[in-house]
Amino acid sequence: MRISDSVANYILQLLNAADGTAEIQRNELANLLGCVPSQINYVLSSRFTPEQGYLVESRRGGGGYIRITRMQITTSDMIMHIINAVGDELDAGTVRAMCENMVYSGVLGRTTAAVVQAATSEKALVQVPRELRDRVRAAIFKNVLLAARM
């Protein structure tokens, strides 16, 4: 298991044990799990995002902490939040990462995520002029997610 998976699983266990809110100290957690503190930051910024239903607050200083709260929102609301967060352009790598995050958080099933990625792939957009692909990809991504929300 990768260290990022271990960190995420540990945080999820804390959240489940504490009814959706956990406070951690980054350095202590890094020592406990045998990783560097920046790995904790990476996991928090990639797996515990508002798009995935989490609110992360931090307080720096001697008594500093990181508070992670699982937000109670519907899948439909979460998809709308993701759609609204996407700008006018989207590259294929970002679509892939967002789909992985949505599958991981249960917002999308693997099949739907695969369809989204196929519809927005470079191969699917080969007939679109290169300078327009990221704009077209963003529009397709948003529309497919809207349809999946129904």
N, C-alpha and C positions, 0 to 999 in steps of 0.2 A: 504494500500500500504506500502511495506517495505521501510525503510529509504534509502536503496541502490537504489531502483527504483526511489524514489523521487529525489535523487541526480543526477542519470543518466538522468532522464527526464528534470531536470532543465538545466543541461549542454547541452543536445540536443537542448533545446529551445534557449539557448545562441548561439549555433553554427548555428542554422537555421536563427536567427535574424541577424547574422553577416556574412553571406555568407561563412560559413565553418571554421572560425577562432574565437576563444574566449580566452580571458585572464581572469583568476580568481585569487583571493587571497584565499588560502586554509582556513585560519582562518576566514576570513569574510564570505565565503560561508558556513562554518560549523556553524557559529553563525546564519546566515540567515535561514538555514534549520533545526537548532536545533539538530545538531549531533556533534560528536567529529571529529577533523581534520583527524584522522586516517581512518575514514569512507570515507572521500573524496579520500584518497590515495587508499583505497581498490577498490572503484568504478573506478578510473582512471586505475588501474593496471589490472582490470578484464573485463572492458567493453569498454575501449578506448585504445585498443592495435593496433599495426601495422597490426596484422592479421585481425582486424576488420575495418581497413582502417583509423586509426587515428595516428597522430604523437603528442606526448606529450613532451613538453620541460618545464623545471623548472629552475628558478633562485632563489637562496636563499638570505637571507639578509633582511634588512629593507624595501626595495622596491621590494621584491621578488614577483614572480608571477608564475602561471602555464599557459602555452599557449597550447591550444588544437587545432589541425588543422585536418580537414577532408581531407584525401588524395583522389585524383580523380584517382582511378584505377578500372579496370574492375573486374568483379566477377571472371573471369578466372585467371587474374593475382593474385588476392587475394588468390584463392585456391592454386595456385602454390607457393605463399609465405608461406602458411600454410604447404604445403607438404614439402617444403625445411626446414622449422623450426622444423619439427618433427625429432627426432633422430632415432636411431636404435631400441629403445624400447619405449613402450607406455602402461601404465596401463589403466584398464577399466574406472577408475574415471576421468582420464585426457581426455579420448575419450569423455566421457559424458559431461564434462565441455566445451571442444572445440566444440562439436556439439551444445550445448546450445548457446554458443557465436556466432557460425556461423548462427544459426537460428535467433537469436536476431538481428544480423547485416544484415540479408537478403542474406547471401552467400549461404545458403542451405535452402530448404523447410523442413517443419516438417517431411514429409514422407521420404525424402532422409536421414535426420538425424537419423530417427528411423531405417532405413535399415543399416546405418553405425554402429549404436550402436548394433544392433542385430548381424551383421556379426562379430563384434569384442568382443562380450560378452563372459564371462566365460563359459556360457552354450554352445556357439558355438565352443569354443576351448577346451572343456573337454577332447577330445582325444589327445590333444597336451600335451607333458610333461610340467609340471608346470614351469620348468626353461627356457623353450623356448616360453612360451605364449606371453610375452610382446614383443618379437622380431617378432613373427608371427602377433600379433595384429597390430604392427606398419606397417608391410608390407601390410596387408589387408587394413588398414585405408588409406594409401597412394594410393593404387590401386583403391579403391572405389572412392576416391575423384577425381582421374584422370579421371575415367569413368564418374563421375557426371559433370566434367568440359566440356566434349565433347558436 
